[in-house]
Amino acid sequence: MTSLSSPSLPSRGEHRADQPGHSLVNGRVAIVSHDPKWPYLFQQEADRIRHALGDRVRLIEHVGSTAVPDLDAKPCIDVQMAVPEPDDRSTYLPALEEIGYVLFAPSTDWHDHPILKGTRVNVNLHVFCEGSAGLDSMRLFRDFLIADAQARERYAVVKRELGERRWDQIRDYVRAKAGIITELLAQARKWKAERGVE
């Protein structure tokens, strides 16, 4: 774990200023030990999102490193959400803006989906359509890291190393992780096929 102090991650939902680059501290990404409050913070935000969107949200899940016990992570809760038409932002964005979310990335290199940022809790909200490959990949990656301690440690080592570097933008850190993620996802697909995991 790095000695770099990370930005506070509110545990009781106090408001945080809109800082789209708040994952960087002096150009570095804070990688910290797993915090048992992360699942609680996910559930808190999931409940708020469901309340704001009602039946427009078809699925909401905790994904990413904060969803994996014993995995060092950037203190940012990754949430994936399925809605009927992600490209029609008018069906979900205004309601989410009312509860403090802002559009951070209209699209991404990975599975071309929008990402919203939470301003109340440090959240990346990934918006997909139902049945998308992006949803399945994020879920599979999470489940594989939970199941395989060796893969989990390999991923943690890379993240800790990258956390010691300086970055101009958080997306540069994300792109630097692409190699290990691609490699581990390939292993995860074999793992799934061998075990018949749903």
KOLVOMI-632849 format. One line per 5 residues: number of its first residue (from 1); their letters; for each residue z, x, y of C-alpha. Coordinates in pm, 1 decimal, decimal comma, padded with zeros to 6 digits. Example, Ala and Ser with C-alpha at 12.3 -4.5 7.8 and 13.67 -1.06 7.14 Angstrom:
BEGIN
1	as	00780,0 01230,0 -00450,0 ~ 00714,0 01367,0 -00106,0
***
This chain:
BEGIN
1	mtsls	00000,0 00000,0 00000,0 ~ -00088,6 00132,7 00343,1 ~ 00174,1 00186,4 00609,1 ~ -00054,3 00015,4 00858,5 ~ 00122,2 -00289,8 00995,1
6	spslp	-00074,8 -00607,8 00950,7 ~ -00106,5 -00898,5 01189,6 ~ 00150,6 -01165,4 01126,7 ~ 00053,8 -01441,8 00888,6 ~ 00241,5 -01752,4 00998,7
11	srgeh	00443,6 -01912,3 00723,3 ~ 00530,7 -02233,1 00904,4 ~ 00197,2 -02308,2 01065,2 ~ 00253,3 -02186,9 01419,4 ~ -00065,8 -02170,1 01625,5
16	radqp	-00254,1 -01840,8 01641,1 ~ -00503,9 -01755,5 01911,8 ~ -00871,5 -01770,8 01824,8 ~ -00946,9 -01411,1 01729,7 ~ -01250,4 -01406,2 01500,4
21	ghslv	-01201,1 -01034,2 01434,5 ~ -00827,9 -01061,7 01365,4 ~ -00866,8 -00909,1 01017,6 ~ -00906,2 -00565,4 01178,0 ~ -00609,5 -00371,8 01315,4
26	ngrva	-00719,5 -00071,5 01518,0 ~ -01048,6 -00076,0 01329,3 ~ -00883,7 -00086,6 00989,1 ~ -00831,7 -00360,1 00731,6 ~ -00467,7 -00410,6 00635,8
31	ivshd	-00434,6 -00425,7 00256,5 ~ -00087,2 -00539,7 00156,2 ~ 00101,2 -00623,8 -00161,9 ~ 00065,7 -00975,1 -00298,7 ~ 00281,6 -01218,8 -00105,0
36	pkwpy	00426,0 -01517,4 -00296,1 ~ 00386,0 -01737,2 00013,8 ~ 00003,4 -01720,7 -00007,7 ~ -00031,5 -02009,5 -00256,4 ~ 00201,3 -02215,1 -00037,3
41	lfqqe	-00010,5 -02142,5 00270,3 ~ -00324,3 -02235,3 00077,9 ~ -00172,3 -02569,7 -00024,7 ~ -00059,6 -02637,4 00330,6 ~ -00411,7 -02580,6 00463,7
46	adrir	-00575,8 -02768,3 00175,2 ~ -00362,3 -03072,2 00255,6 ~ -00458,1 -03053,7 00623,3 ~ -00828,6 -03022,5 00539,8 ~ -00815,8 -03315,4 00296,5
51	halgd	-00634,8 -03525,4 00554,5 ~ -00897,6 -03440,2 00819,0 ~ -01202,4 -03497,5 00598,4 ~ -01091,6 -03758,1 00345,5 ~ -01349,0 -03817,4 00073,3
56	rvrli	-01603,0 -03595,8 00251,8 ~ -01436,3 -03299,1 00082,3 ~ -01523,4 -03306,8 -00286,8 ~ -01339,8 -02995,0 -00398,1 ~ -01102,5 -02746,0 -00242,3
61	ehvgs	-00972,7 -02431,5 -00413,8 ~ -00778,3 -02114,3 -00343,2 ~ -01004,3 -01816,6 -00417,4 ~ -01024,6 -01451,4 -00319,7 ~ -00760,0 -01185,5 -00363,3
66	tavpd	-00470,4 -01389,8 -00224,5 ~ -00523,1 -01629,7 -00518,7 ~ -00466,8 -01349,4 -00772,0 ~ -00103,5 -01263,6 -00852,9 ~ -00023,6 -00890,2 -00843,7
71	ldakp	-00339,3 -00802,5 -00648,9 ~ -00317,5 -00620,2 -00317,1 ~ -00508,1 -00812,8 -00053,4 ~ -00602,6 -00853,6 00307,4 ~ -00354,6 -01117,9 00433,5
76	cidvq	-00618,4 -01383,6 00482,1 ~ -00631,3 -01694,8 00264,0 ~ -00978,5 -01756,2 00118,7 ~ -01046,4 -02124,3 00060,2 ~ -01365,4 -02268,5 -00083,2
81	mavpe	-01460,7 -02626,4 -00011,9 ~ -01743,6 -02844,9 -00139,9 ~ -01898,9 -03109,8 00081,4 ~ -02211,5 -03320,2 00017,4 ~ -02426,5 -03155,2 00289,0
86	pddrs	-02299,0 -02817,6 00413,8 ~ -02603,3 -02778,6 00641,3 ~ -02514,9 -03101,1 00823,2 ~ -02216,6 -02963,5 01011,4 ~ -02170,4 -03288,6 01202,2
91	tylpa	-02018,8 -03436,8 00884,6 ~ -01727,2 -03193,2 00870,3 ~ -01713,8 -02943,9 01159,8 ~ -01585,5 -03174,6 01438,8 ~ -01298,3 -03298,4 01220,2
96	leeig	-01207,1 -02942,5 01123,2 ~ -01228,3 -02822,1 01483,9 ~ -00973,0 -03089,3 01571,2 ~ -00722,6 -02922,2 01336,6 ~ -00794,1 -02571,4 01465,1
101	yvlfa	-01089,7 -02437,5 01267,0 ~ -01377,7 -02255,1 01435,5 ~ -01722,4 -02167,2 01303,8 ~ -01710,3 -01793,7 01233,6 ~ -02039,6 -01735,3 01049,2
106	pstdw	-02316,3 -01998,2 01038,9 ~ -02449,2 -01827,7 00724,5 ~ -02371,9 -01524,4 00510,5 ~ -02561,6 -01267,8 00304,6 ~ -02379,8 -01391,5 -00005,6
111	hdhpi	-02494,2 -01736,1 -00125,3 ~ -02596,8 -01829,7 00230,6 ~ -02300,2 -02047,6 00325,8 ~ -02104,6 -02107,2 00647,3 ~ -01754,6 -01969,6 00697,4
116	lkgtr	-01494,9 -02121,7 00926,9 ~ -01182,8 -01944,7 01048,7 ~ -00840,8 -02099,5 01074,5 ~ -00655,0 -02045,5 01400,7 ~ -00324,9 -02185,1 01274,2
121	vnvnl	-00308,5 -01969,2 00962,2 ~ -00537,8 -01674,4 00887,8 ~ -00793,6 -01854,3 00667,8 ~ -01156,2 -01799,8 00569,3 ~ -01294,1 -02141,8 00479,0
126	hvfce	-01613,9 -02107,8 00271,3 ~ -01826,0 -02424,6 00278,0 ~ -02057,4 -02497,8 -00016,4 ~ -02229,9 -02797,4 -00169,7 ~ -02106,7 -02932,3 -00501,5
131	gsagl	-02228,7 -02737,6 -00803,2 ~ -02345,8 -02438,1 -00601,3 ~ -02364,8 -02091,5 -00754,5 ~ -02137,6 -01966,7 -00477,0 ~ -01854,2 -02196,9 -00581,4
136	dsmrl	-01890,1 -02093,2 -00943,8 ~ -01905,1 -01721,3 -00863,9 ~ -01593,9 -01722,5 -00647,1 ~ -01401,7 -01919,8 -00908,0 ~ -01517,5 -01693,0 -01191,3
141	frdfl	-01430,0 -01377,2 -00996,8 ~ -01079,4 -01510,4 -00928,8 ~ -01023,3 -01617,2 -01289,5 ~ -01149,2 -01287,2 -01430,1 ~ -00921,8 -01083,3 -01203,3
146	iadaq	-00625,2 -01298,4 -01305,7 ~ -00706,5 -01243,3 -01674,2 ~ -00799,7 -00872,6 -01672,1 ~ -00540,9 -00627,0 -01540,3 ~ -00778,8 -00331,2 -01562,4
151	arery	-01045,6 -00504,3 -01353,7 ~ -00779,0 -00615,5 -01109,5 ~ -00657,3 -00256,9 -01062,5 ~ -01011,1 -00119,4 -01023,2 ~ -01074,4 -00371,1 -00748,5
156	avvkr	-00740,7 -00294,2 -00581,6 ~ -00815,0 00081,1 -00578,6 ~ -01147,2 00025,8 -00401,0 ~ -00989,5 -00210,3 -00148,6 ~ -00707,3 00032,4 -00073,4
161	elger	-00958,0 00314,8 -00021,0 ~ -01170,9 00099,6 00208,9 ~ -00858,7 -00012,1 00390,9 ~ -00798,9 00347,8 00499,1 ~ -01136,5 00368,8 00674,6
166	rwdqi	-01220,1 00250,5 01023,9 ~ -01470,5 -00031,8 01073,9 ~ -01649,8 -00173,5 01377,0 ~ -01664,2 -00520,8 01224,2 ~ -01499,4 -00692,2 00929,0
171	rdyvr	-01842,0 -00767,7 00781,1 ~ -01893,5 -00391,1 00734,2 ~ -01582,4 -00379,5 00515,5 ~ -01705,3 -00685,1 00323,7 ~ -02045,0 -00523,5 00263,7
176	akagi	-01877,9 -00201,6 00147,4 ~ -01704,1 -00401,5 -00128,8 ~ -02033,1 -00547,9 -00252,9 ~ -02088,2 -00282,5 -00520,2 ~ -01755,9 -00326,7 -00698,9
181	itell	-01777,9 -00705,1 -00666,9 ~ -02126,4 -00708,9 -00822,5 ~ -02006,7 -00485,2 -01104,4 ~ -01696,0 -00691,4 -01175,1 ~ -01887,3 -01018,7 -01155,3
186	aqark	-02126,9 -00889,4 -01422,6 ~ -01825,3 -00812,2 -01642,5 ~ -01679,8 -01153,9 -01561,5 ~ -01996,8 -01328,4 -01678,2 ~ -01982,1 -01140,3 -02009,9
191	wkaer	-01613,4 -01228,2 -02038,4 ~ -01692,6 -01593,1 -01977,5 ~ -01977,8 -01596,4 -02231,0 ~ -01772,5 -01420,6 -02500,0 ~ -01480,8 -01658,4 -02465,7
196	gve	-01671,7 -01975,2 -02393,1 ~ -01465,5 -02015,7 -02076,2 ~ -01555,8 -02330,4 -01877,8
***
